[in-house]
Amino acid sequence: MKGTWSGSAIGFIYLNCDAVFAPLLLFTFFTPHESYGCFGSTVEGTSGGSCRRPEKRRRTDSPFNESRTDQGRGQDLISNLPNDCLLLIFSFLPSPRDRCRCSAVSRSWFALQTFLRRSEFRANVVLPPRSRQESSRCLQGSSANDLRLGAMAIGMDECGILTELSVIDTLPCSLLPLHHHHHHCHVSDVGISAMAQACSNLRSLALHNCTKVTDRGLATVAQNCTALKNLELTHAASVGDHGLVILATRCLKLASLSLTACPRVTDRSLEAYSKHSTHLKSITVAQCPFITDYGILSIVVLLTKLETVKISSMKLGDGVLRAIARSGEQIKTLALEHVWGVSVTGYRCIGETTRLKELSLDACTGLTDRCFRRLSPTSFAGLKKVAMTSCSSLTDSSLLALTGLAVELESLHLDTFEAFTYRGLMIALGNCSRTLKVLTLVKCDFRGRGALEQQEVYPPRLLPLPAECPMLQTVKLEECEGLGDDFISWVGLACKSITDVSFVRMDSITDRRIESFMNQLKGWNRISRVDLSGSAGIGNRSVWAVTRECKARLRSLVLRGCERVSDRGAAVITRRCTKLVELDLGGCSISDEAVEKVVGEDPPDLEVLSLAGCTRITDRSLDALDEYGGLGLNRLDLTGCSGLSQFRVNFIKIYIDEVDY
């Protein structure tokens, strides 16, 4: 028996062994037998029929090294096997766990695993029932690597049909050990190709910071995932025009394209999408230095179904906005962020798009009050959402002109303004009082330079203040100077349909005003969410007023950072608000007594509970949460709770899915 084994003997032993050990047996039989003295072979220095323990093989640097050789023992002949033979062996491994273990041996095994389809498994193998449920996956941080992608692709056959995939690679190469290889800790073309071959029904793909993915990986996606509808690339330093052009010609159903910080992408890619992607509805271009007006114009002019255009950190000319205005019968959303090169004439063209529904302007160079003068009466006629951020050159005149023309305005978002006055704001609200549903004011100083410059421009007798806003449902104020008790009083008197109230870091608002605000809504109270986080003047009296008036309607209460809220205020929350789903007491001056009251007798079915920064709570609070046992509680935030022990936190993780500590 010295020498080699016959093919029939190998087949007999293989077919009569557990399929899990098939690759191991194959590796054994195709290794020269001078290394082993078993199965009755005659080896020098041993007696017939005895077995000699083989010497330990030298460990290699990486399991992906395909040319491993033992000095003095011959070459590993399994690497020379044809791919068809290896596929036959793998077809006896129906378990995804076993297949994933085999795929970690080498790159060739990893790639071959993804070629196996359900119909190619052996007839004598029992397969689990196929799941037709659509699913989505998100890999980020240390989980974003080729091995995880391959394992996901291999096991997806029994888990469902993957339709949405998001990969966020956040692990820099400088933090990796020297012996680690890229495919261990990063996503590259190998992982993307494996995923694309196994998940042909993919409809949405988002790759963030995947610098190892190149045109080759995108080409594989284009060849296999022809049903792709959404593609998002962020910081794709290795992706160029070649891969995007192939994807444009193959994925003809693409509806949304987002390119952010792609330094190798040029106008050639956008020109290809303008010719082939006739179903494209949304385009986002940001920080792409080699994309010019020509590429954006080809998209805007040739695609008749385009509805959304978002451009950020780019140089634009007036021709782009003029093209949007002239061929923009279908364009409904326009967002310009940190753009430069546009003149007053270009910004005036925006008003000519009569079907524009959403307009977002963020830190646009050249945007002044002159852009909103001498507009036609039909300008912004269909506008429903306006968001303006860090437009320091705009004053009350621009705000009044915009709100006066937008007769269907439903949402107004103002962020980081110093030139608007309180009088101008109230007159603007009077212009859209009949249609406005959402009002958001963030970091607006209504007592800044605009209060002195614009106080005589619009006398209050010309445009009366709004008596009521019957449609207003959401009011969000955050770090706004000049808005205090008077404005809160107006909201309580004029906005009887309000359901969402957020006064975040509003130090000018006091307990007395919150009590008056709730009393004004008595009989009309429909509030389901209250956010008072970070407001220094909020204490127990505000909590009592909110819970007394909102009662069973309240579903979310956020008091993060309200240091004046103590155990007395927290004790009444869940007793009064029986339908509460989210409760945030982070940073409040509460102890174990408050937690026991919150989850005490007959508590609501909470889904989210935050106790972050509550340094006075101890393991006694976790004992109360154990007894509470709310089936809906799936997130618990204990960040910064120094009085808790790690053992008790680990124990509570058994019952709650997501625990931050």
PyMOL commands that set and color helices and strands:
alter all, ss='L'
color gray80, all
select helices_A, chain A and resi 7-15+19-29+33-35+77-80+83-90+96-103+107-113+118-120+141-143+146-159+173-175+182-185+189-198+215-224+241-250+267-276+293-302+318-326+344-352+369-372+396-405+422-431+449-453+485-494+511-520+540-553+567-570+573-576+592-598+619-628+646-652
alter helices_A, ss='H'
color red, helices_A
select strands_A, chain A and resi 69-70+74-75+134-140+161-168+204-208+230-234+256-260+282-286+308-312+333-337+358-362+385-389+411-417+438-444+474-478+500-504+529-531+556-558+582-584+608-610+635-637+658-660
alter strands_A, ss='S'
color yellow, strands_A
deselect
rebuild
show_as cartoon
